[in-house]
Amino acid sequence: AHVTPSMQPGSIFMYHGWDPMMFRGGRQNFGAVVSSSALIKPTALVSGYGHITYRALNFEPNSTFHDFTCDFERHVEAPVSTAS
């Protein structure tokens, strides 16, 4: 989870269903370096160059903003059974 003053209290924002921080192994957290929810590049706003055109929702991740509830709990490893 990332705490930020830019979100309303009681809100949650997820870019994708699978964030790299959900996995072990030290994957870089891309959500910490994203400054806007739309990820609009300046070149995406330029028009008339064929490959450099603006298309709505073409450069954004799966940005969804809906009301829902989410509970967080500390992860506890399940004991590993060594019975043979």
Secondary structure, 3 states (H helix, E strand, C coil): CCCCCCCCCCCCCECCCCCHHHCCCCCCCHHHCCCCCCCCCHHHHCCCCCCCCCCCCCCCCCCECCCCCCCCCCCCCCCCCCCC
